[in-house]
Amino acid sequence: MKYWQARKLSPQKFKRLYGIEKKTCRLMIRLLKDQAKYQKKPGRPAKLIIENQVLITLQYWREYRTYYHIAASRRRRTA
């Protein structure tokens, strides 16, 4: 699920899916965006925006799924 889709979830469904409240997620994203401004990143730019990176990380921590399974479930939903 992408960030713009997750934002539409009710607070209860969001917490059930990701394990944290929406306001905590927004705070995490804001802190990471602030930190990213000061980092010099060598190499190729990330394909995912920070918001989606946070959601994938939360999903991984919540379910301990492999990145392969997360990617496969993301492809099925968007197809």
PyMOL commands that place a pseudoatom at each C-alpha (Angstrom):
pseudoatom trace, name=CA, resn=MET, resi=1, chain=A, elem=C, hetatm=0, pos=[0.000, 0.000, 0.000]
pseudoatom trace, name=CA, resn=LYS, resi=2, chain=A, elem=C, hetatm=0, pos=[1.351, 3.391, -0.912]
pseudoatom trace, name=CA, resn=TYR, resi=3, chain=A, elem=C, hetatm=0, pos=[1.380, 6.358, 1.424]
pseudoatom trace, name=CA, resn=TRP, resi=4, chain=A, elem=C, hetatm=0, pos=[-1.437, 8.212, -0.327]
pseudoatom trace, name=CA, resn=GLN, resi=5, chain=A, elem=C, hetatm=0, pos=[-3.612, 5.111, 0.108]
pseudoatom trace, name=CA, resn=ALA, resi=6, chain=A, elem=C, hetatm=0, pos=[-2.593, 4.561, 3.739]
pseudoatom trace, name=CA, resn=ARG, resi=7, chain=A, elem=C, hetatm=0, pos=[-3.499, 8.154, 4.603]
pseudoatom trace, name=CA, resn=LYS, resi=8, chain=A, elem=C, hetatm=0, pos=[-7.114, 7.370, 3.755]
pseudoatom trace, name=CA, resn=LEU, resi=9, chain=A, elem=C, hetatm=0, pos=[-7.313, 4.524, 6.283]
pseudoatom trace, name=CA, resn=SER, resi=10, chain=A, elem=C, hetatm=0, pos=[-9.139, 5.066, 9.548]
pseudoatom trace, name=CA, resn=PRO, resi=11, chain=A, elem=C, hetatm=0, pos=[-6.880, 5.476, 12.607]
pseudoatom trace, name=CA, resn=GLN, resi=12, chain=A, elem=C, hetatm=0, pos=[-7.861, 2.010, 13.836]
pseudoatom trace, name=CA, resn=LYS, resi=13, chain=A, elem=C, hetatm=0, pos=[-7.104, 0.295, 10.519]
pseudoatom trace, name=CA, resn=PHE, resi=14, chain=A, elem=C, hetatm=0, pos=[-3.818, 2.178, 10.148]
pseudoatom trace, name=CA, resn=LYS, resi=15, chain=A, elem=C, hetatm=0, pos=[-2.649, 1.094, 13.597]
pseudoatom trace, name=CA, resn=ARG, resi=16, chain=A, elem=C, hetatm=0, pos=[-3.742, -2.477, 12.985]
pseudoatom trace, name=CA, resn=LEU, resi=17, chain=A, elem=C, hetatm=0, pos=[-1.840, -2.613, 9.697]
pseudoatom trace, name=CA, resn=TYR, resi=18, chain=A, elem=C, hetatm=0, pos=[1.371, -0.793, 10.675]
pseudoatom trace, name=CA, resn=GLY, resi=19, chain=A, elem=C, hetatm=0, pos=[1.476, -1.075, 14.469]
pseudoatom trace, name=CA, resn=ILE, resi=20, chain=A, elem=C, hetatm=0, pos=[1.727, 2.663, 15.185]
pseudoatom trace, name=CA, resn=GLU, resi=21, chain=A, elem=C, hetatm=0, pos=[-0.629, 5.624, 15.161]
pseudoatom trace, name=CA, resn=LYS, resi=22, chain=A, elem=C, hetatm=0, pos=[-0.911, 7.939, 12.174]
pseudoatom trace, name=CA, resn=LYS, resi=23, chain=A, elem=C, hetatm=0, pos=[0.525, 10.901, 14.069]
pseudoatom trace, name=CA, resn=THR, resi=24, chain=A, elem=C, hetatm=0, pos=[3.585, 8.833, 15.034]
pseudoatom trace, name=CA, resn=CYS, resi=25, chain=A, elem=C, hetatm=0, pos=[4.075, 7.884, 11.393]
pseudoatom trace, name=CA, resn=ARG, resi=26, chain=A, elem=C, hetatm=0, pos=[3.796, 11.508, 10.293]
pseudoatom trace, name=CA, resn=LEU, resi=27, chain=A, elem=C, hetatm=0, pos=[6.385, 12.480, 12.928]
pseudoatom trace, name=CA, resn=MET, resi=28, chain=A, elem=C, hetatm=0, pos=[8.758, 9.764, 11.716]
pseudoatom trace, name=CA, resn=ILE, resi=29, chain=A, elem=C, hetatm=0, pos=[8.391, 10.946, 8.126]
pseudoatom trace, name=CA, resn=ARG, resi=30, chain=A, elem=C, hetatm=0, pos=[8.957, 14.573, 9.074]
pseudoatom trace, name=CA, resn=LEU, resi=31, chain=A, elem=C, hetatm=0, pos=[12.105, 13.697, 11.044]
pseudoatom trace, name=CA, resn=LEU, resi=32, chain=A, elem=C, hetatm=0, pos=[13.486, 11.578, 8.212]
pseudoatom trace, name=CA, resn=LYS, resi=33, chain=A, elem=C, hetatm=0, pos=[12.821, 14.313, 5.661]
pseudoatom trace, name=CA, resn=ASP, resi=34, chain=A, elem=C, hetatm=0, pos=[14.603, 16.848, 7.861]
pseudoatom trace, name=CA, resn=GLN, resi=35, chain=A, elem=C, hetatm=0, pos=[17.545, 14.479, 8.250]
pseudoatom trace, name=CA, resn=ALA, resi=36, chain=A, elem=C, hetatm=0, pos=[17.685, 13.785, 4.505]
pseudoatom trace, name=CA, resn=LYS, resi=37, chain=A, elem=C, hetatm=0, pos=[18.233, 17.478, 3.774]
pseudoatom trace, name=CA, resn=TYR, resi=38, chain=A, elem=C, hetatm=0, pos=[21.615, 17.358, 5.506]
pseudoatom trace, name=CA, resn=GLN, resi=39, chain=A, elem=C, hetatm=0, pos=[22.844, 14.047, 4.137]
pseudoatom trace, name=CA, resn=LYS, resi=40, chain=A, elem=C, hetatm=0, pos=[24.970, 13.815, 1.071]
pseudoatom trace, name=CA, resn=LYS, resi=41, chain=A, elem=C, hetatm=0, pos=[23.890, 10.649, -0.710]
pseudoatom trace, name=CA, resn=PRO, resi=42, chain=A, elem=C, hetatm=0, pos=[26.303, 9.099, -3.176]
pseudoatom trace, name=CA, resn=GLY, resi=43, chain=A, elem=C, hetatm=0, pos=[25.048, 6.810, -5.895]
pseudoatom trace, name=CA, resn=ARG, resi=44, chain=A, elem=C, hetatm=0, pos=[21.688, 6.356, -7.474]
pseudoatom trace, name=CA, resn=PRO, resi=45, chain=A, elem=C, hetatm=0, pos=[18.658, 8.130, -5.983]
pseudoatom trace, name=CA, resn=ALA, resi=46, chain=A, elem=C, hetatm=0, pos=[16.040, 6.024, -4.226]
pseudoatom trace, name=CA, resn=LYS, resi=47, chain=A, elem=C, hetatm=0, pos=[13.100, 4.805, -6.291]
pseudoatom trace, name=CA, resn=LEU, resi=48, chain=A, elem=C, hetatm=0, pos=[10.650, 5.187, -3.403]
pseudoatom trace, name=CA, resn=ILE, resi=49, chain=A, elem=C, hetatm=0, pos=[9.776, 8.398, -1.652]
pseudoatom trace, name=CA, resn=ILE, resi=50, chain=A, elem=C, hetatm=0, pos=[10.499, 8.601, 2.077]
pseudoatom trace, name=CA, resn=GLU, resi=51, chain=A, elem=C, hetatm=0, pos=[6.843, 8.107, 2.981]
pseudoatom trace, name=CA, resn=ASN, resi=52, chain=A, elem=C, hetatm=0, pos=[6.675, 4.758, 1.189]
pseudoatom trace, name=CA, resn=GLN, resi=53, chain=A, elem=C, hetatm=0, pos=[10.054, 3.717, 2.605]
pseudoatom trace, name=CA, resn=VAL, resi=54, chain=A, elem=C, hetatm=0, pos=[8.696, 4.294, 6.119]
pseudoatom trace, name=CA, resn=LEU, resi=55, chain=A, elem=C, hetatm=0, pos=[5.560, 2.251, 5.437]
pseudoatom trace, name=CA, resn=ILE, resi=56, chain=A, elem=C, hetatm=0, pos=[7.555, -0.651, 4.031]
pseudoatom trace, name=CA, resn=THR, resi=57, chain=A, elem=C, hetatm=0, pos=[9.874, -0.568, 7.044]
pseudoatom trace, name=CA, resn=LEU, resi=58, chain=A, elem=C, hetatm=0, pos=[6.936, -0.531, 9.449]
pseudoatom trace, name=CA, resn=GLN, resi=59, chain=A, elem=C, hetatm=0, pos=[5.335, -3.434, 7.606]
pseudoatom trace, name=CA, resn=TYR, resi=60, chain=A, elem=C, hetatm=0, pos=[8.606, -5.364, 7.779]
pseudoatom trace, name=CA, resn=TRP, resi=61, chain=A, elem=C, hetatm=0, pos=[9.001, -4.729, 11.518]
pseudoatom trace, name=CA, resn=ARG, resi=62, chain=A, elem=C, hetatm=0, pos=[5.371, -5.606, 12.187]
pseudoatom trace, name=CA, resn=GLU, resi=63, chain=A, elem=C, hetatm=0, pos=[5.244, -8.859, 10.244]
pseudoatom trace, name=CA, resn=TYR, resi=64, chain=A, elem=C, hetatm=0, pos=[8.920, -9.815, 9.718]
pseudoatom trace, name=CA, resn=ARG, resi=65, chain=A, elem=C, hetatm=0, pos=[8.152, -10.429, 6.080]
pseudoatom trace, name=CA, resn=THR, resi=66, chain=A, elem=C, hetatm=0, pos=[10.963, -10.623, 3.571]
pseudoatom trace, name=CA, resn=TYR, resi=67, chain=A, elem=C, hetatm=0, pos=[11.342, -7.767, 1.140]
pseudoatom trace, name=CA, resn=TYR, resi=68, chain=A, elem=C, hetatm=0, pos=[10.546, -10.191, -1.662]
pseudoatom trace, name=CA, resn=HIS, resi=69, chain=A, elem=C, hetatm=0, pos=[7.111, -10.877, -0.174]
pseudoatom trace, name=CA, resn=ILE, resi=70, chain=A, elem=C, hetatm=0, pos=[6.457, -7.202, 0.487]
pseudoatom trace, name=CA, resn=ALA, resi=71, chain=A, elem=C, hetatm=0, pos=[7.338, -6.344, -3.123]
pseudoatom trace, name=CA, resn=ALA, resi=72, chain=A, elem=C, hetatm=0, pos=[5.166, -9.178, -4.432]
pseudoatom trace, name=CA, resn=SER, resi=73, chain=A, elem=C, hetatm=0, pos=[2.166, -8.020, -2.401]
pseudoatom trace, name=CA, resn=ARG, resi=74, chain=A, elem=C, hetatm=0, pos=[2.673, -4.431, -3.589]
pseudoatom trace, name=CA, resn=ARG, resi=75, chain=A, elem=C, hetatm=0, pos=[2.701, -5.555, -7.232]
pseudoatom trace, name=CA, resn=ARG, resi=76, chain=A, elem=C, hetatm=0, pos=[-0.496, -7.563, -6.860]
pseudoatom trace, name=CA, resn=ARG, resi=77, chain=A, elem=C, hetatm=0, pos=[-2.392, -4.634, -5.350]
pseudoatom trace, name=CA, resn=THR, resi=78, chain=A, elem=C, hetatm=0, pos=[-1.377, -2.151, -8.030]
pseudoatom trace, name=CA, resn=ALA, resi=79, chain=A, elem=C, hetatm=0, pos=[-1.954, -4.494, -10.956]
for i in range(1, 79): cmd.bond("trace and resi %d" % i, "trace and resi %d" % (i + 1))
show_as sticks, trace
zoom trace
